[in-house]
Amino acid sequence: RKEVEQDPGPFNVPEGATVAFNCTYSNSASQSFFWYRQDCRKEPKLLMSVYSSGNEDGRFTAQLNRASQYISLLIRDSKLSDSATYLCVVNPPGGGNKLTFGTGTQLKVEL
Amino acid sequence: ETGVTQSPTHLIKTRGQQVTLRCSSQSGHNTVSWYQQALGQGPQFIFQYYREEENGRGNFPPRFSGLQFPNYSSELNVNALELDDSALYLCASSSRQGSTANSPLHFGNGTRLTVT
């Protein structure tokens, strides 16, 4: 079983749609969780951290379910500029930023 | 504030050769991590450097080695290159405070290595 699993997509959605990405992780002792965004042939950039209580940043909502070892990202009112690959990222036990990345989910927002 | 910079941007090498990739960390950051990203995959952790010493290593063979310098910049060296080493190599810096606390990672633009 992979340490971090994501559906690779692609998810093709119309502009204005709501889209949700899911991710599961295998190590229940993992410390912290993130979503990174990666544009084609660019470096990953931190989108948001993920907390058990759920957190929101504008159109983006992230949720963590430690019991199910499940992380989600919801994007509301999708924009063309949201087209990218979204990487689910886990900081393993002990932290230290030796991050484990999923393979990424590709999102294409269309007119 | 200066971001993470990597050089070179692109590199083509032949199987069996050696390569050195360079990274300057973001101003104020004292920890550097290296990742390998193959096409269609997420980044894979290679190793991390803190205070000029290796501070954790992923599942990579010893022919992958590194250095960190007093100014926190870093090098990644790969010996005896193999075709499967073709990938985007990403450097990321962060600020470590205390035993494990770290600020979020900031990535450089990466070096795209092609091994033929």
Contacts between the chains, C-beta under 8 A, distances in Angstrom:
chain1	res1	chain2	res2	distance
A	4	B	42	7.5
A	8	B	40	7.9
A	34	B	104	7.5
A	42	B	109	7.2
A	43	B	90	6.0
A	43	B	107	3.9
A	43	B	108	6.2
A	43	B	109	5.4
A	43	B	110	5.5
A	44	B	43	6.6
A	44	B	90	7.4
A	44	B	107	5.4
A	45	B	107	7.1
A	46	B	104	5.0
A	46	B	105	7.1
A	46	B	106	7.9
A	49	B	104	7.5
A	87	B	42	5.5
A	87	B	43	7.8
A	94	B	100	6.5
A	95	B	100	4.5
A	95	B	101	7.5
A	95	B	102	6.7
A	96	B	48	7.1
A	96	B	55	7.2
A	96	B	56	6.2
A	96	B	96	7.9
A	96	B	100	5.3
A	96	B	102	6.4
A	97	B	31	7.0
A	97	B	33	6.4
A	97	B	48	7.1
A	97	B	92	7.9
A	97	B	94	5.3
A	97	B	96	7.9
A	97	B	102	4.2
A	97	B	105	5.8
A	98	B	33	6.9
A	98	B	45	5.2
A	98	B	48	5.8
A	98	B	56	4.8
A	98	B	58	7.3
A	99	B	33	7.8
A	99	B	43	7.8
A	99	B	45	6.4
A	99	B	105	6.7
A	100	B	45	6.9
A	101	B	35	7.8
A	101	B	42	3.3
A	101	B	43	4.9
A	101	B	44	7.4
A	102	B	42	5.3
A	103	B	40	7.2
A	103	B	41	5.5
A	103	B	42	4.9
A	104	B	41	8.0
A	104	B	42	5.5
